[in-house]
Amino acid sequence: MALTALDLAPDDDYFVSSFSGNGNNCIKVANPAPHRTYVAVCDSKLDNGPAFAVRPEVWNTFVASLT
C-alpha cells in the first residue's frame, strides 16, 4: 500500500525543508507530534502525493550528514 502525505500528517503540519534551496526540488517535512512518533516526508509539488515516514533519529542523522 502506497502512503500519501495526508495519510501521514495533516497538511498544516508540513513545512518546506530549509535544505531544499531555491529550486523546484523541494521536500516538505512534518516533524513528530504528540500523536505521531515519526517524521513524514513528501514532495512539495504534489499536494497529496507519495510520502514516507522515518524514525526521528534516522531523520536527524540524515540532516546532520548534509552539513
N, C-alpha and C positions, 0 to 999 in steps of 0.2 A: 504494500500500500504506500503510495506516494503522499507525503505530508505537504500541506501548503502553509504559507506564512501565517494565515489566520487560524489554522489548526493548532499552531504552537503558541501564539500570543495575540492579543488584540492589537489592531493597527496602531493605536496611540502609545503602545509600549515600545515600538521600534524607533530607532534613530539612525541617521546615516553615519556610518563609521568615519571618524576623522582620518583614518588611514586610506580612505578611498580616493583622496586627491580631488582635483577639479575636473576630471574627465567624466565620461559616461559609464565608467566601470565601478559603480558604487554598490556597496552592500549595506543592508540595514541589519541592525543588531537589536535584540531585546534581551536585556540582562535578566538574571534571576529576580523573581518577585516572591513575596511570601508564599504564594500558591504554586510557584514554579522552581524547580531545582536545576534548571539548565539554561544555557544561553541559546537563543534562537537566532538563526542567520538566514537571510534571503536576499534576493536581487532587488535593488531599489526601483528598477524599471518595471517590475511585474508585481502589481498590487497584491495579488494573492497567488503568486506563482510558487514553484517548488521551494522548499526550505529544509533546513536540517537543524538538529539540536546537538550540542556538545556539553559535557560537564564543565563547570566554571574553571576548574584547574587546567583543563585542556585548552580552553579559550585563552586563559591568561598566559600559558606557555607559548601559544601561537603568537599573541600580540607582542610578548617580550622578544620573540625572535625577529620581529620587524624593525626593532630599534637598533 
